[in-house]
Amino acid sequence: MADRRRYALVGTGARAGMYVEALAGRYPGDIVAWCDPNSARMAFYDEVLAAAGRRAPARYRPGQFDAMLAREQPDAVIVTSPDHTHPGYAATALQAGCDVIMEKPVATSPEGARLLSDAARAASGELVVTFNYRYSPRNSALRRVIAEGTIGTVTSVHFEWVLDTVHGADYFRRWHRDKSASGGLLVHKASHHFDLANWWIDDVPADVYARGALRFYGEVNARQRGLAPRPERSRGSRSLGSDPFALDLAGDDRLRRLYLEAEEEDRYIRDRDVFSPGITIEDNAAVLVNYASGAFLTYSLNAHSPWEGYRVAVNGDAGRAELEVVERGQVRSVADGGISGRLPVDPMSAGRPEAPDRDHARPASERLVVQRHWELAYEVPLPVGPGHHAGGDARLLDAVFRPGGPDPLGQRAGYADGLRSAAIGLAANRSIATGQVVNAGDLGFPLA
């Protein structure tokens, strides 16, 4: 069909799967090219497309990205490569006249953010940042409460996010453990959270102060807690079947194909031990943000919690809104049934929160409570849709691959939203390093 859009995808790791499966299924368009350093990963997604009756895309290496754009003439480039490569690929694609569909974060350094900003401001194409958490119904409901003025003008936000010892631990196994590649959790993971805060209150960050440290994972912490010596990776470990921090790559077909069987080509190790040397990111962080309006945000992140979820309280001059989400109420021990081989994913990626445990004090749940001054509190109903992130991913994909529909809450995020989110994380990293308050506007790229 003449109107089918042509897509190129750069970075064929696990995150690419959502986009590949979407275009292989219900959305119009053709993936005409892969760009990745590993042929085994490209071959895996060739098979996904073949199963849907689609042709295999052309293959290119990272050094051939410019040639790919010239030869394949994609309408849009999907960027799902490691974080530090995002601004380079996106800027080059925009300069070539392509649209860009980009995973967060938009950059891991101020220099990368400036490169992206300059390219996006001059480009004829559109850059969309895929902040899927905006589309989760519970987060949309909080945005609606604030936008409708129910609690008045926002004065402050408290936001706490905890990652458990399955999902949180996984950032310390893979390339994200290297701050030069990921920007650390305040850039890689918290880009979602800072974007939610910016979007909820419709504001621009100004001053940022942060503290953070590696307090649980890593070689030094393991030694201080008296842990026995551990292998450098899970593969081949004698304790693979009993170690709650081990990851069995061979036990899952997708992980085996994308990583274990791809190791020989690029030497990337996906199952490094979370207590091994070389970790340069924090697992505990606290951030204070002052916004242009005068509102402020207090944010905390913990990556070794016994449960996973988040709590948000938004204070206004007419009331308060509180959102509490328990995505996984506990991580079961090996003795209780074992977690070795369990996929280290966001517990919401399978759809609804896990089924409540009747014997547990913290069942998986979500609750939005609003209370105006001088009035009784009430609970806001939260619809849950099918699919990942409580239906959020499906709504995001609709907006990306079938754009043009109504967007009353402003959920579709552009490059400016991505820059404002990244700015908080980048300023927080600088504050941690210097001990000083950092003005996000001094990072060298525009936020307004």
Secondary structure by P-SEA (a helix, b strand, c coil): cccbbbbbbccccccaaaaaaaaaccbbbbbcccccccaaaaaaaaaaaaaacccccccccccaaaaaaaaccccbbbbcccccaaaaaaaaaaaabbbbbccccccccaaaaaaaaaaaaaccbbbbbcccccccaaaaaaaaaaaacccccccbbbbbbbbccccccccccccccccccccccccccaaaaaaaaaaaccccccbbbbccccccccaaaaaaacccccccccccccccccccccccccccaaaaaaccccccccccccccccccccccccccbbbbbbccccbbbbbbbbcccccccbbbbbbccccbbbbbbbccccccccccccccccccccccccccccccccccccccbbbbbbbcccbbbbbbbbbbbcccccaaaaaaaaaaccccccccccccccaaaaaaaaaaaaaaaaaaaccccccccccccccc
